[in-house]
Amino acid sequence: MGIREYFESDLRFYYAVGVFVILVFVSGIAIVAVSGLAVIDTRLVPLIVGFFLFMFVYFISVSVQALEPN
């Protein structure tokens, strides 16, 4: 299966975009933590929790879209 056929489905594309956004967010937090540009402390916990709650709702909404008739 080529990459073009994999992304023919809208749902697969939406899932791939969600995973990509999560990877960018996690890598950004990791780069900031490793480089010492910011102190990772409890002030970032609400941001991280909120982001993952948002992504959870995103994936739920994409999954519900699969239940809709064409």
mmCIF file as Biopython writes it, N, C-alpha, C and O atoms, coordinates in Angstrom:
data_model
#
loop_
_atom_site.group_PDB
_atom_site.id
_atom_site.type_symbol
_atom_site.label_atom_id
_atom_site.label_alt_id
_atom_site.label_comp_id
_atom_site.label_asym_id
_atom_site.label_entity_id
_atom_site.label_seq_id
_atom_site.pdbx_PDB_ins_code
_atom_site.Cartn_x
_atom_site.Cartn_y
_atom_site.Cartn_z
_atom_site.occupancy
_atom_site.B_iso_or_equiv
_atom_site.auth_seq_id
_atom_site.auth_asym_id
_atom_site.pdbx_PDB_model_num
ATOM 1   N N  . MET A ? 1  ? 0.855   -1.175 0.000  1.0 0.0 1  A 1 
ATOM 2   C CA . MET A ? 1  ? 0.000   0.000  0.000  1.0 0.0 1  A 1 
ATOM 3   C C  . MET A ? 1  ? 0.902   1.240  0.000  1.0 0.0 1  A 1 
ATOM 4   O O  . MET A ? 1  ? 1.718   1.432  0.901  1.0 0.0 1  A 1 
ATOM 5   N N  . GLY A ? 2  ? 0.737   2.060  -1.015 1.0 0.0 2  A 1 
ATOM 6   C CA . GLY A ? 2  ? 1.524   3.283  -1.100 1.0 0.0 2  A 1 
ATOM 7   C C  . GLY A ? 2  ? 0.988   4.347  -0.153 1.0 0.0 2  A 1 
ATOM 8   O O  . GLY A ? 2  ? -0.112  4.222  0.386  1.0 0.0 2  A 1 
ATOM 9   N N  . ILE A ? 3  ? 1.762   5.368  0.035  1.0 0.0 3  A 1 
ATOM 10  C CA . ILE A ? 3  ? 1.358   6.427  0.959  1.0 0.0 3  A 1 
ATOM 11  C C  . ILE A ? 3  ? 0.132   7.167  0.440  1.0 0.0 3  A 1 
ATOM 12  O O  . ILE A ? 3  ? -0.687  7.633  1.233  1.0 0.0 3  A 1 
ATOM 13  N N  . ARG A ? 4  ? -0.005  7.281  -0.865 1.0 0.0 4  A 1 
ATOM 14  C CA . ARG A ? 4  ? -1.166  7.981  -1.436 1.0 0.0 4  A 1 
ATOM 15  C C  . ARG A ? 4  ? -2.452  7.227  -1.141 1.0 0.0 4  A 1 
ATOM 16  O O  . ARG A ? 4  ? -3.462  7.838  -0.793 1.0 0.0 4  A 1 
ATOM 17  N N  . GLU A ? 5  ? -2.426  5.899  -1.276 1.0 0.0 5  A 1 
ATOM 18  C CA . GLU A ? 5  ? -3.624  5.109  -0.992 1.0 0.0 5  A 1 
ATOM 19  C C  . GLU A ? 5  ? -3.974  5.141  0.494  1.0 0.0 5  A 1 
ATOM 20  O O  . GLU A ? 5  ? -5.145  5.077  0.869  1.0 0.0 5  A 1 
ATOM 21  N N  . TYR A ? 6  ? -2.949  5.241  1.332  1.0 0.0 6  A 1 
ATOM 22  C CA . TYR A ? 6  ? -3.196  5.276  2.770  1.0 0.0 6  A 1 
ATOM 23  C C  . TYR A ? 6  ? -3.969  6.522  3.164  1.0 0.0 6  A 1 
ATOM 24  O O  . TYR A ? 6  ? -4.808  6.473  4.063  1.0 0.0 6  A 1 
ATOM 25  N N  . PHE A ? 7  ? -3.694  7.641  2.500  1.0 0.0 7  A 1 
ATOM 26  C CA . PHE A ? 7  ? -4.352  8.894  2.857  1.0 0.0 7  A 1 
ATOM 27  C C  . PHE A ? 7  ? -5.568  9.206  1.991  1.0 0.0 7  A 1 
ATOM 28  O O  . PHE A ? 7  ? -6.081  10.324 2.031  1.0 0.0 7  A 1 
ATOM 29  N N  . GLU A ? 8  ? -6.034  8.234  1.208  1.0 0.0 8  A 1 
ATOM 30  C CA . GLU A ? 8  ? -7.255  8.441  0.436  1.0 0.0 8  A 1 
ATOM 31  C C  . GLU A ? 8  ? -8.462  8.596  1.356  1.0 0.0 8  A 1 
ATOM 32  O O  . GLU A ? 8  ? -9.398  9.329  1.039  1.0 0.0 8  A 1 
ATOM 33  N N  . SER A ? 9  ? -8.441  7.923  2.465  1.0 0.0 9  A 1 
ATOM 34  C CA . SER A ? 9  ? -9.530  8.010  3.421  1.0 0.0 9  A 1 
ATOM 35  C C  . SER A ? 9  ? -9.365  9.277  4.257  1.0 0.0 9  A 1 
ATOM 36  O O  . SER A ? 9  ? -8.269  9.565  4.738  1.0 0.0 9  A 1 
ATOM 37  N N  . ASP A ? 10 ? -10.444 10.029 4.431  1.0 0.0 10 A 1 
ATOM 38  C CA . ASP A ? 10 ? -10.398 11.236 5.250  1.0 0.0 10 A 1 
ATOM 39  C C  . ASP A ? 10 ? -10.079 10.909 6.702  1.0 0.0 10 A 1 
ATOM 40  O O  . ASP A ? 10 ? -9.337  11.641 7.356  1.0 0.0 10 A 1 
ATOM 41  N N  . LEU A ? 11 ? -10.636 9.814  7.207  1.0 0.0 11 A 1 
ATOM 42  C CA . LEU A ? 11 ? -10.417 9.468  8.612  1.0 0.0 11 A 1 
ATOM 43  C C  . LEU A ? 11 ? -8.950  9.164  8.880  1.0 0.0 11 A 1 
ATOM 44  O O  . LEU A ? 11 ? -8.405  9.602  9.893  1.0 0.0 11 A 1 
ATOM 45  N N  . ARG A ? 12 ? -8.318  8.436  8.007  1.0 0.0 12 A 1 
ATOM 46  C CA . ARG A ? 12 ? -6.888  8.149  8.188  1.0 0.0 12 A 1 
ATOM 47  C C  . ARG A ? 12 ? -6.074  9.437  8.167  1.0 0.0 12 A 1 
ATOM 48  O O  . ARG A ? 12 ? -5.132  9.594  8.943  1.0 0.0 12 A 1 
ATOM 49  N N  . PHE A ? 13 ? -6.436  10.351 7.285  1.0 0.0 13 A 1 
ATOM 50  C CA . PHE A ? 13 ? -5.734  11.627 7.222  1.0 0.0 13 A 1 
ATOM 51  C C  . PHE A ? 13 ? -5.910  12.404 8.519  1.0 0.0 13 A 1 
ATOM 52  O O  . PHE A ? 13 ? -4.943  12.963 9.037  1.0 0.0 13 A 1 
ATOM 53  N N  . TYR A ? 14 ? -7.128  12.450 9.051  1.0 0.0 14 A 1 
ATOM 54  C CA . TYR A ? 14 ? -7.379  13.167 10.309 1.0 0.0 14 A 1 
ATOM 55  C C  . TYR A ? 14 ? -6.619  12.532 11.472 1.0 0.0 14 A 1 
ATOM 56  O O  . TYR A ? 14 ? -6.077  13.240 12.320 1.0 0.0 14 A 1 
ATOM 57  N N  . TYR A ? 15 ? -6.579  11.209 11.515 1.0 0.0 15 A 1 
ATOM 58  C CA . TYR A ? 15 ? -5.806  10.534 12.557 1.0 0.0 15 A 1 
ATOM 59  C C  . TYR A ? 15 ? -4.318  10.865 12.416 1.0 0.0 15 A 1 
ATOM 60  O O  . TYR A ? 15 ? -3.641  11.115 13.413 1.0 0.0 15 A 1 
ATOM 61  N N  . ALA A ? 16 ? -3.813  10.869 11.191 1.0 0.0 16 A 1 
ATOM 62  C CA . ALA A ? 16 ? -2.399  11.179 10.967 1.0 0.0 16 A 1 
ATOM 63  C C  . ALA A ? 16 ? -2.083  12.611 11.386 1.0 0.0 16 A 1 
ATOM 64  O O  . ALA A ? 16 ? -1.028  12.866 11.967 1.0 0.0 16 A 1 
ATOM 65  N N  . VAL A ? 17 ? -2.982  13.544 11.098 1.0 0.0 17 A 1 
ATOM 66  C CA . VAL A ? 17 ? -2.773  14.933 11.511 1.0 0.0 17 A 1 
ATOM 67  C C  . VAL A ? 17 ? -2.753  15.028 13.030 1.0 0.0 17 A 1 
ATOM 68  O O  . VAL A ? 17 ? -1.920  15.741 13.590 1.0 0.0 17 A 1 
ATOM 69  N N  . GLY A ? 18 ? -3.657  14.321 13.706 1.0 0.0 18 A 1 
ATOM 70  C CA . GLY A ? 18 ? -3.682  14.333 15.166 1.0 0.0 18 A 1 
ATOM 71  C C  . GLY A ? 18 ? -2.406  13.784 15.766 1.0 0.0 18 A 1 
ATOM 72  O O  . GLY A ? 18 ? -1.869  14.354 16.716 1.0 0.0 18 A 1 
ATOM 73  N N  . VAL A ? 19 ? -1.920  12.698 15.230 1.0 0.0 19 A 1 
ATOM 74  C CA . VAL A ? 19 ? -0.678  12.107 15.730 1.0 0.0 19 A 1 
ATOM 75  C C  . VAL A ? 19 ? 0.495   13.044 15.467 1.0 0.0 19 A 1 
ATOM 76  O O  . VAL A ? 19 ? 1.380   13.181 16.312 1.0 0.0 19 A 1 
ATOM 77  N N  . PHE A ? 20 ? 0.510   13.685 14.308 1.0 0.0 20 A 1 
ATOM 78  C CA . PHE A ? 20 ? 1.572   14.632 13.999 1.0 0.0 20 A 1 
ATOM 79  C C  . PHE A ? 20 ? 1.574   15.811 14.971 1.0 0.0 20 A 1 
ATOM 80  O O  . PHE A ? 20 ? 2.636   16.234 15.429 1.0 0.0 20 A 1 
ATOM 81  N N  . VAL A ? 21 ? 0.407   16.338 15.285 1.0 0.0 21 A 1 
ATOM 82  C CA . VAL A ? 21 ? 0.314   17.462 16.228 1.0 0.0 21 A 1 
ATOM 83  C C  . VAL A ? 21 ? 0.801   17.045 17.604 1.0 0.0 21 A 1 
ATOM 84  O O  . VAL A ? 21 ? 1.496   17.809 18.275 1.0 0.0 21 A 1 
ATOM 85  N N  . ILE A ? 22 ? 0.445   15.841 18.031 1.0 0.0 22 A 1 
ATOM 86  C CA . ILE A ? 22 ? 0.919   15.357 19.330 1.0 0.0 22 A 1 
ATOM 87  C C  . ILE A ? 22 ? 2.441   15.217 19.324 1.0 0.0 22 A 1 
ATOM 88  O O  . ILE A ? 22 ? 3.096   15.588 20.298 1.0 0.0 22 A 1 
ATOM 89  N N  . LEU A ? 23 ? 3.004   14.692 18.254 1.0 0.0 23 A 1 
ATOM 90  C CA . LEU A ? 23 ? 4.463   14.548 18.167 1.0 0.0 23 A 1 
ATOM 91  C C  . LEU A ? 23 ? 5.164   15.904 18.199 1.0 0.0 23 A 1 
ATOM 92  O O  . LEU A ? 23 ? 6.206   16.046 18.840 1.0 0.0 23 A 1 
ATOM 93  N N  . VAL A ? 24 ? 4.608   16.892 17.519 1.0 0.0 24 A 1 
ATOM 94  C CA . VAL A ? 24 ? 5.204   18.226 17.533 1.0 0.0 24 A 1 
ATOM 95  C C  . VAL A ? 24 ? 5.141   18.820 18.937 1.0 0.0 24 A 1 
ATOM 96  O O  . VAL A ? 24 ? 6.114   19.417 19.400 1.0 0.0 24 A 1 
ATOM 97  N N  . PHE A ? 25 ? 4.013   18.662 19.614 1.0 0.0 25 A 1 
ATOM 98  C CA . PHE A ? 25 ? 3.853   19.200 20.966 1.0 0.0 25 A 1 
ATOM 99  C C  . PHE A ? 25 ? 4.830   18.534 21.932 1.0 0.0 25 A 1 
ATOM 100 O O  . PHE A ? 25 ? 5.522   19.217 22.687 1.0 0.0 25 A 1 
ATOM 101 N N  . VAL A ? 26 ? 4.888   17.215 21.910 1.0 0.0 26 A 1 
ATOM 102 C CA . VAL A ? 26 ? 5.760   16.482 22.829 1.0 0.0 26 A 1 
ATOM 103 C C  . VAL A ? 26 ? 7.227   16.794 22.545 1.0 0.0 26 A 1 
ATOM 104 O O  . VAL A ? 26 ? 8.015   16.969 23.474 1.0 0.0 26 A 1 
ATOM 105 N N  . SER A ? 27 ? 7.594   16.863 21.271 1.0 0.0 27 A 1 
ATOM 106 C CA . SER A ? 27 ? 8.987   17.184 20.960 1.0 0.0 27 A 1 
ATOM 107 C C  . SER A ? 27 ? 9.321   18.614 21.351 1.0 0.0 27 A 1 
ATOM 108 O O  . SER A ? 27 ? 10.443  18.876 21.784 1.0 0.0 27 A 1 
ATOM 109 N N  . GLY A ? 28 ? 8.397   19.538 21.215 1.0 0.0 28 A 1 
ATOM 110 C CA . GLY A ? 28 ? 8.634   20.910 21.652 1.0 0.0 28 A 1 
ATOM 111 C C  . GLY A ? 28 ? 8.847   21.004 23.143 1.0 0.0 28 A 1 
ATOM 112 O O  . GLY A ? 28 ? 9.752   21.706 23.597 1.0 0.0 28 A 1 
ATOM 113 N N  . ILE A ? 29 ? 8.030   20.309 23.916 1.0 0.0 29 A 1 
ATOM 114 C CA . ILE A ? 29 ? 8.200   20.293 25.372 1.0 0.0 29 A 1 
ATOM 115 C C  . ILE A ? 29 ? 9.539   19.645 25.732 1.0 0.0 29 A 1 
ATOM 116 O O  . ILE A ? 29 ? 10.243  20.124 26.621 1.0 0.0 29 A 1 
ATOM 117 N N  . ALA A ? 30 ? 9.888   18.565 25.047 1.0 0.0 30 A 1 
ATOM 118 C CA . ALA A ? 30 ? 11.156  17.877 25.336 1.0 0.0 30 A 1 
ATOM 119 C C  . ALA A ? 30 ? 12.359  18.755 24.991 1.0 0.0 30 A 1 
ATOM 120 O O  . ALA A ? 30 ? 13.329  18.794 25.747 1.0 0.0 30 A 1 
ATOM 121 N N  . ILE A ? 31 ? 12.308  19.453 23.869 1.0 0.0 31 A 1 
ATOM 122 C CA . ILE A ? 31 ? 13.424  20.326 23.482 1.0 0.0 31 A 1 
ATOM 123 C C  . ILE A ? 31 ? 13.598  21.454 24.487 1.0 0.0 31 A 1 
ATOM 124 O O  . ILE A ? 31 ? 14.721  21.790 24.864 1.0 0.0 31 A 1 
ATOM 125 N N  . VAL A ? 32 ? 12.494  22.034 24.915 1.0 0.0 32 A 1 
ATOM 126 C CA . VAL A ? 32 ? 12.565  23.117 25.897 1.0 0.0 32 A 1 
ATOM 127 C C  . VAL A ? 32 ? 13.116  22.597 27.221 1.0 0.0 32 A 1 
ATOM 128 O O  . VAL A ? 32 ? 13.895  23.280 27.884 1.0 0.0 32 A 1 
ATOM 129 N N  . ALA A ? 33 ? 12.715  21.400 27.600 1.0 0.0 33 A 1 
ATOM 130 C CA . ALA A ? 33 ? 13.183  20.834 28.867 1.0 0.0 33 A 1 
ATOM 131 C C  . ALA A ? 33 ? 14.668  20.497 28.817 1.0 0.0 33 A 1 
ATOM 132 O O  . ALA A ? 33 ? 15.400  20.755 29.773 1.0 0.0 33 A 1 
ATOM 133 N N  . VAL A ? 34 ? 15.110  19.923 27.708 1.0 0.0 34 A 1 
ATOM 134 C CA . VAL A ? 34 ? 16.505  19.505 27.598 1.0 0.0 34 A 1 
ATOM 135 C C  . VAL A ? 34 ? 17.436  20.707 27.442 1.0 0.0 34 A 1 
ATOM 136 O O  . VAL A ? 34 ? 18.522  20.733 28.021 1.0 0.0 34 A 1 
ATOM 137 N N  . SER A ? 35 ? 17.018  21.685 26.672 1.0 0.0 35 A 1 
ATOM 138 C CA . SER A ? 35 ? 17.891  22.831 26.424 1.0 0.0 35 A 1 
ATOM 139 C C  . SER A ? 35 ? 17.926  23.811 27.588 1.0 0.0 35 A 1 
ATOM 140 O O  . SER A ? 35 ? 18.781  24.696 27.619 1.0 0.0 35 A 1 
ATOM 141 N N  . GLY A ? 36 ? 17.032  23.671 28.528 1.0 0.0 36 A 1 
ATOM 142 C CA . GLY A ? 36 ? 17.036  24.535 29.699 1.0 0.0 36 A 1 
ATOM 143 C C  . GLY A ? 36 ? 16.482  25.923 29.430 1.0 0.0 36 A 1 
ATOM 144 O O  . GLY A ? 36 ? 16.724  26.844 30.210 1.0 0.0 36 A 1 
ATOM 145 N N  . LEU A ? 37 ? 15.748  26.089 28.345 1.0 0.0 37 A 1 
ATOM 146 C CA . LEU A ? 37 ? 15.161  27.396 28.049 1.0 0.0 37 A 1 
ATOM 147 C C  . LEU A ? 37 ? 14.045  27.753 29.019 1.0 0.0 37 A 1 
ATOM 148 O O  . LEU A ? 37 ? 13.785  28.928 29.275 1.0 0.0 37 A 1 
ATOM 149 N N  . ALA A ? 38 ? 13.404  26.756 29.542 1.0 0.0 38 A 1 
ATOM 150 C CA . ALA A ? 38 ? 12.329  26.990 30.504 1.0 0.0 38 A 1 
ATOM 151 C C  . ALA A ? 38 ? 12.379  25.879 31.546 1.0 0.0 38 A 1 
ATOM 152 O O  . ALA A ? 38 ? 12.798  24.755 31.269 1.0 0.0 38 A 1 
ATOM 153 N N  . VAL A ? 39 ? 11.957  26.213 32.702 1.0 0.0 39 A 1 
ATOM 154 C CA . VAL A ? 39 ? 11.903  25.230 33.777 1.0 0.0 39 A 1 
ATOM 155 C C  . VAL A ? 39 ? 10.571  24.498 33.668 1.0 0.0 39 A 1 
ATOM 156 O O  . VAL A ? 39 ? 9.505   25.113 33.682 1.0 0.0 39 A 1 
ATOM 157 N N  . ILE A ? 40 ? 10.650  23.196 33.561 1.0 0.0 40 A 1 
ATOM 158 C CA . ILE A ? 40 ? 9.435   22.393 33.499 1.0 0.0 40 A 1 
ATOM 159 C C  . ILE A ? 40 ? 8.991   22.154 34.938 1.0 0.0 40 A 1 
ATOM 160 O O  . ILE A ? 40 ? 9.629   21.406 35.678 1.0 0.0 40 A 1 
ATOM 161 N N  . ASP A ? 41 ? 7.921   22.779 35.314 1.0 0.0 41 A 1 
ATOM 162 C CA . ASP A ? 41 ? 7.418   22.618 36.674 1.0 0.0 41 A 1 
ATOM 163 C C  . ASP A ? 41 ? 5.901   22.487 36.626 1.0 0.0 41 A 1 
ATOM 164 O O  . ASP A ? 41 ? 5.328   22.218 35.571 1.0 0.0 41 A 1 
ATOM 165 N N  . THR A ? 42 ? 5.268   22.674 37.747 1.0 0.0 42 A 1 
ATOM 166 C CA . THR A ? 42 ? 3.827   22.450 37.841 1.0 0.0 42 A 1 
ATOM 167 C C  . THR A ? 42 ? 3.018   23.488 37.083 1.0 0.0 42 A 1 
ATOM 168 O O  . THR A ? 42 ? 1.818   23.295 36.889 1.0 0.0 42 A 1 
ATOM 169 N N  . ARG A ? 43 ? 3.631   24.580 36.649 1.0 0.0 43 A 1 
ATOM 170 C CA . ARG A ? 43 ? 2.878   25.574 35.877 1.0 0.0 43 A 1 
ATOM 171 C C  . ARG A ? 43 ? 2.518   25.069 34.492 1.0 0.0 43 A 1 
ATOM 172 O O  . ARG A ? 43 ? 1.559   25.551 33.890 1.0 0.0 43 A 1 
ATOM 173 N N  . LEU A ? 44 ? 3.266   24.114 33.980 1.0 0.0 44 A 1 
ATOM 174 C CA . LEU A ? 44 ? 2.968   23.570 32.657 1.0 0.0 44 A 1 
ATOM 175 C C  . LEU A ? 44 ? 1.961   22.422 32.685 1.0 0.0 44 A 1 
ATOM 176 O O  . LEU A ? 44 ? 1.456   22.015 31.638 1.0 0.0 44 A 1 
ATOM 177 N N  . VAL A ? 45 ? 1.674   21.909 33.850 1.0 0.0 45 A 1 
ATOM 178 C CA . VAL A ? 45 ? 0.753   20.773 33.952 1.0 0.0 45 A 1 
ATOM 179 C C  . VAL A ? 45 ? -0.625  21.111 33.384 1.0 0.0 45 A 1 
ATOM 180 O O  . VAL A ? 45 ? -1.162  20.305 32.625 1.0 0.0 45 A 1 
ATOM 181 N N  . PRO A ? 46 ? -1.237  22.275 33.713 1.0 0.0 46 A 1 
ATOM 182 C CA . PRO A ? 46 ? -2.544  22.578 33.110 1.0 0.0 46 A 1 
ATOM 183 C C  . PRO A ? 46 ? -2.491  22.691 31.585 1.0 0.0 46 A 1 
ATOM 184 O O  . PRO A ? 46 ? -3.434  22.290 30.904 1.0 0.0 46 A 1 
ATOM 185 N N  . LEU A ? 47 ? -1.401  23.233 31.048 1.0 0.0 47 A 1 
ATOM 186 C CA . LEU A ? 47 ? -1.257  23.321 29.595 1.0 0.0 47 A 1 
ATOM 187 C C  . LEU A ? 47 ? -1.202  21.934 28.973 1.0 0.0 47 A 1 
ATOM 188 O O  . LEU A ? 47 ? -1.864  21.673 27.969 1.0 0.0 47 A 1 
ATOM 189 N N  . ILE A ? 48 ? -0.423  21.055 29.563 1.0 0.0 48 A 1 
ATOM 190 C CA . ILE A ? 48 ? -0.264  19.707 29.018 1.0 0.0 48 A 1 
ATOM 191 C C  . ILE A ? 48 ? -1.564  18.914 29.144 1.0 0.0 48 A 1 
ATOM 192 O O  . ILE A ? 48 ? -1.970  18.227 28.207 1.0 0.0 48 A 1 
ATOM 193 N N  . VAL A ? 49 ? -2.208  19.011 30.292 1.0 0.0 49 A 1 
ATOM 194 C CA . VAL A ? 49 ? -3.481  18.304 30.485 1.0 0.0 49 A 1 
ATOM 195 C C  . VAL A ? 49 ? -4.532  18.846 29.528 1.0 0.0 49 A 1 
ATOM 196 O O  . VAL A ? 49 ? -5.273  18.073 28.922 1.0 0.0 49 A 1 
ATOM 197 N N  . GLY A ? 50 ? -4.604  20.158 29.385 1.0 0.0 50 A 1 
ATOM 198 C CA . GLY A ? 50 ? -5.570  20.758 28.468 1.0 0.0 50 A 1 
ATOM 199 C C  . GLY A ? 50 ? -5.327  20.351 27.028 1.0 0.0 50 A 1 
ATOM 200 O O  . GLY A ? 50 ? -6.273  20.094 26.283 1.0 0.0 50 A 1 
ATOM 201 N N  . PHE A ? 51 ? -4.067  20.292 26.635 1.0 0.0 51 A 1 
ATOM 202 C CA . PHE A ? 51 ? -3.749  19.880 25.271 1.0 0.0 51 A 1 
ATOM 203 C C  . PHE A ? 51 ? -4.195  18.451 25.021 1.0 0.0 51 A 1 
ATOM 204 O O  . PHE A ? 51 ? -4.805  18.159 23.992 1.0 0.0 51 A 1 
ATOM 205 N N  . PHE A ? 52 ? -3.892  17.558 25.956 1.0 0.0 52 A 1 
ATOM 206 C CA . PHE A ? 52 ? -4.274  16.166 25.739 1.0 0.0 52 A 1 
ATOM 207 C C  . PHE A ? 52 ? -5.781  15.950 25.854 1.0 0.0 52 A 1 
ATOM 208 O O  . PHE A ? 52 ? -6.316  15.044 25.214 1.0 0.0 52 A 1 
ATOM 209 N N  . LEU A ? 53 ? -6.472  16.750 26.645 1.0 0.0 53 A 1 
ATOM 210 C CA . LEU A ? 53 ? -7.935  16.688 26.648 1.0 0.0 53 A 1 
ATOM 211 C C  . LEU A ? 53 ? -8.490  17.150 25.302 1.0 0.0 53 A 1 
ATOM 212 O O  . LEU A ? 53 ? -9.421  16.550 24.766 1.0 0.0 53 A 1 
ATOM 213 N N  . PHE A ? 54 ? -7.912  18.217 24.764 1.0 0.0 54 A 1 
ATOM 214 C CA . PHE A ? 54 ? -8.320  18.684 23.442 1.0 0.0 54 A 1 
ATOM 215 C C  . PHE A ? 54 ? -8.097  17.604 22.390 1.0 0.0 54 A 1 
ATOM 216 O O  . PHE A ? 54 ? -8.970  17.362 21.556 1.0 0.0 54 A 1 
ATOM 217 N N  . MET A ? 55 ? -6.943  16.958 22.423 1.0 0.0 55 A 1 
ATOM 218 C CA . MET A ? 55 ? -6.661  15.924 21.434 1.0 0.0 55 A 1 
ATOM 219 C C  . MET A ? 55 ? -7.571  14.710 21.625 1.0 0.0 55 A 1 
ATOM 220 O O  . MET A ? 55 ? -7.952  14.058 20.653 1.0 0.0 55 A 1 
ATOM 221 N N  . PHE A ? 56 ? -7.917  14.409 22.876 1.0 0.0 56 A 1 
ATOM 222 C CA . PHE A ? 56 ? -8.860  13.322 23.143 1.0 0.0 56 A 1 
ATOM 223 C C  . PHE A ? 56 ? -10.214 13.624 22.492 1.0 0.0 56 A 1 
ATOM 224 O O  . PHE A ? 56 ? -10.801 12.758 21.844 1.0 0.0 56 A 1 
ATOM 225 N N  . VAL A ? 57 ? -10.697 14.831 22.664 1.0 0.0 57 A 1 
ATOM 226 C CA . VAL A ? 57 ? -11.974 15.223 22.054 1.0 0.0 57 A 1 
ATOM 227 C C  . VAL A ? 57 ? -11.851 15.215 20.533 1.0 0.0 57 A 1 
ATOM 228 O O  . VAL A ? 57 ? -12.793 14.835 19.838 1.0 0.0 57 A 1 
ATOM 229 N N  . TYR A ? 58 ? -10.702 15.629 20.014 1.0 0.0 58 A 1 
ATOM 230 C CA . TYR A ? 58 ? -10.467 15.598 18.569 1.0 0.0 58 A 1 
ATOM 231 C C  . TYR A ? 58 ? -10.595 14.173 18.033 1.0 0.0 58 A 1 
ATOM 232 O O  . TYR A ? 58 ? -11.287 13.944 17.041 1.0 0.0 58 A 1 
ATOM 233 N N  . PHE A ? 59 ? -9.937  13.220 18.679 1.0 0.0 59 A 1 
ATOM 234 C CA . PHE A ? 59 ? -9.993  11.839 18.207 1.0 0.0 59 A 1 
ATOM 235 C C  . PHE A ? 59 ? -11.385 11.240 18.377 1.0 0.0 59 A 1 
ATOM 236 O O  . PHE A ? 59 ? -11.816 10.438 17.549 1.0 0.0 59 A 1 
ATOM 237 N N  . ILE A ? 60 ? -12.088 11.615 19.430 1.0 0.0 60 A 1 
ATOM 238 C CA . ILE A ? 60 ? -13.465 11.144 19.601 1.0 0.0 60 A 1 
ATOM 239 C C  . ILE A ? 60 ? -14.346 11.680 18.482 1.0 0.0 60 A 1 
ATOM 240 O O  . ILE A ? 60 ? -15.157 10.935 17.932 1.0 0.0 60 A 1 
ATOM 241 N N  . SER A ? 61 ? -14.205 12.959 18.132 1.0 0.0 61 A 1 
ATOM 242 C CA . SER A ? 61 ? -15.025 13.540 17.081 1.0 0.0 61 A 1 
ATOM 243 C C  . SER A ? 61 ? -14.703 12.919 15.720 1.0 0.0 61 A 1 
ATOM 244 O O  . SER A ? 61 ? -15.602 12.740 14.898 1.0 0.0 61 A 1 
ATOM 245 N N  . VAL A ? 62 ? -13.449 12.593 15.476 1.0 0.0 62 A 1 
ATOM 246 C CA . VAL A ? 62 ? -13.091 11.933 14.226 1.0 0.0 62 A 1 
ATOM 247 C C  . VAL A ? 62 ? -13.707 10.533 14.189 1.0 0.0 62 A 1 
ATOM 248 O O  . VAL A ? 62 ? -14.183 10.088 13.145 1.0 0.0 62 A 1 
ATOM 249 N N  . SER A ? 63 ? -13.694 9.851  15.316 1.0 0.0 63 A 1 
ATOM 250 C CA . SER A ? 63 ? -14.274 8.509  15.381 1.0 0.0 63 A 1 
ATOM 251 C C  . SER A ? 63 ? -15.785 8.548  15.197 1.0 0.0 63 A 1 
ATOM 252 O O  . SER A ? 63 ? -16.352 7.656  14.566 1.0 0.0 63 A 1 
ATOM 253 N N  . VAL A ? 64 ? -16.434 9.555  15.732 1.0 0.0 64 A 1 
ATOM 254 C CA . VAL A ? 64 ? -17.884 9.673  15.572 1.0 0.0 64 A 1 
ATOM 255 C C  . VAL A ? 64 ? -18.222 9.963  14.117 1.0 0.0 64 A 1 
ATOM 256 O O  . VAL A ? 64 ? -19.254 9.517  13.615 1.0 0.0 64 A 1 
ATOM 257 N N  . GLN A ? 65 ? -17.367 10.699 13.449 1.0 0.0 65 A 1 
ATOM 258 C CA . GLN A ? 65 ? -17.600 10.973 12.031 1.0 0.0 65 A 1 
ATOM 259 C C  . GLN A ? 65 ? -17.637 9.682  11.217 1.0 0.0 65 A 1 
ATOM 260 O O  . GLN A ? 65 ? -18.335 9.612  10.205 1.0 0.0 65 A 1 
ATOM 261 N N  . ALA A ? 66 ? -16.908 8.677  11.638 1.0 0.0 66 A 1 
ATOM 262 C CA . ALA A ? 66 ? -16.904 7.396  10.937 1.0 0.0 66 A 1 
ATOM 263 C C  . ALA A ? 66 ? -18.262 6.695  11.048 1.0 0.0 66 A 1 
ATOM 264 O O  . ALA A ? 66 ? -18.599 5.860  10.207 1.0 0.0 66 A 1 
ATOM 265 N N  . LEU A ? 67 ? -19.025 7.025  12.062 1.0 0.0 67 A 1 
ATOM 266 C CA . LEU A ? 67 ? -20.335 6.403  12.251 1.0 0.0 67 A 1 
ATOM 267 C C  . LEU A ? 67 ? -21.422 7.032  11.386 1.0 0.0 67 A 1 
ATOM 268 O O  . LEU A ? 67 ? -22.487 6.442  11.202 1.0 0.0 67 A 1 
ATOM 269 N N  . GLU A ? 68 ? -21.160 8.224  10.856 1.0 0.0 68 A 1 
ATOM 270 C CA . GLU A ? 68 ? -22.151 8.904  10.019 1.0 0.0 68 A 1 
ATOM 271 C C  . GLU A ? 68 ? -22.270 8.205  8.673  1.0 0.0 68 A 1 
ATOM 272 O O  . GLU A ? 68 ? -21.281 7.716  8.126  1.0 0.0 68 A 1 
ATOM 273 N N  . PRO A ? 69 ? -23.485 8.163  8.149  1.0 0.0 69 A 1 
ATOM 274 C CA . PRO A ? 69 ? -23.628 7.550  6.814  1.0 0.0 69 A 1 
ATOM 275 C C  . PRO A ? 69 ? -23.020 8.459  5.747  1.0 0.0 69 A 1 
ATOM 276 O O  . PRO A ? 69 ? -22.984 9.681  5.891  1.0 0.0 69 A 1 
ATOM 277 N N  . ASN A ? 70 ? -22.554 7.839  4.692  1.0 0.0 70 A 1 
ATOM 278 C CA . ASN A ? 70 ? -21.937 8.621  3.608  1.0 0.0 70 A 1 
ATOM 279 C C  . ASN A ? 70 ? -23.004 9.387  2.943  1.0 0.0 70 A 1 
ATOM 280 O O  . ASN A ? 70 ? -22.736 10.124 1.995  1.0 0.0 70 A 1 
#
